[in-house]
Amino acid sequence: MPASVTNVTTSIIVKEGQNVALVCHGFGLPAPIITWSDARNEVMENGHIWQLPKINRNMAGQYSCMASNACGNDSRKVDIDVQYPVEATGRGECAFVTEGIVKTFTCPVNGNPKPNIKWYSEETGRRISSGRQHKTGKSGCYSCVASNSLGTAVNITQCLIVENESSTTVPHTTVLGGASRIPHSPSFLGISSELQNSWLSQEI
């Protein structure tokens, strides 16, 4: 009698760091051999139960349980979705553009479930847009706040300086302690002194 899979773990959603046990049973004559394989069809484990301690996001994906004997084989697939809190994948950007150019800022975050991202103006504190990207041609600082159902929100601030095309002075940065600093000067076109101080205090 050809082998057949009679019972297998259903697709699961699990938090990163938890322990997972995949179970698969088969039937046939002679008694089938049970093996587990990954999406590349590489055998990862032999036996009815596959223990995955402290699962991580790199282990997410589709796995197959196969029951096989001399008369034939049968397989079933299991999807594992590993979820984790929002994390920053980069730093905020301090950008310069000439007047009339629109800058696109991207919120450098990752997470599963997909992060919910909102953008706020640092000057007014008001929400101005949502989504991974924010487009603006106005000088100022903008914060993206990203969250999902796990962990705490991540807040990343990015700033834009719009240079007047008629200006012959190009703003420059100095490096203090390995981080860029923008000098207090008229080069901060369109940004109030209060916002400049706010920016500098955040960078420190």
Secondary structure as GFF3:
##gff-version 3
##sequence-region A 1 204
A	DSSP	beta_strand	4	8	.	.	.	ID=ss1
A	DSSP	beta_strand	12	15	.	.	.	ID=ss2
A	DSSP	beta_strand	20	27	.	.	.	ID=ss3
A	DSSP	beta_strand	33	37	.	.	.	ID=ss4
A	DSSP	beta_strand	43	46	.	.	.	ID=ss5
A	DSSP	beta_strand	49	52	.	.	.	ID=ss6
A	DSSP	three_ten_helix	57	59	.	.	.	ID=ss7
A	DSSP	beta_strand	61	69	.	.	.	ID=ss8
A	DSSP	beta_strand	72	88	.	.	.	ID=ss9
A	DSSP	beta_strand	94	98	.	.	.	ID=ss10
A	DSSP	beta_strand	103	106	.	.	.	ID=ss11
A	DSSP	beta_strand	109	112	.	.	.	ID=ss12
A	DSSP	beta_strand	116	121	.	.	.	ID=ss13
A	DSSP	beta_strand	127	130	.	.	.	ID=ss14
A	DSSP	beta_strand	133	136	.	.	.	ID=ss15
A	DSSP	beta_strand	140	147	.	.	.	ID=ss16
A	DSSP	beta_strand	154	163	.	.	.	ID=ss17
A	DSSP	beta_strand	174	176	.	.	.	ID=ss18
A	DSSP	beta_strand	179	181	.	.	.	ID=ss19
A	DSSP	alpha_helix	193	203	.	.	.	ID=ss20
###
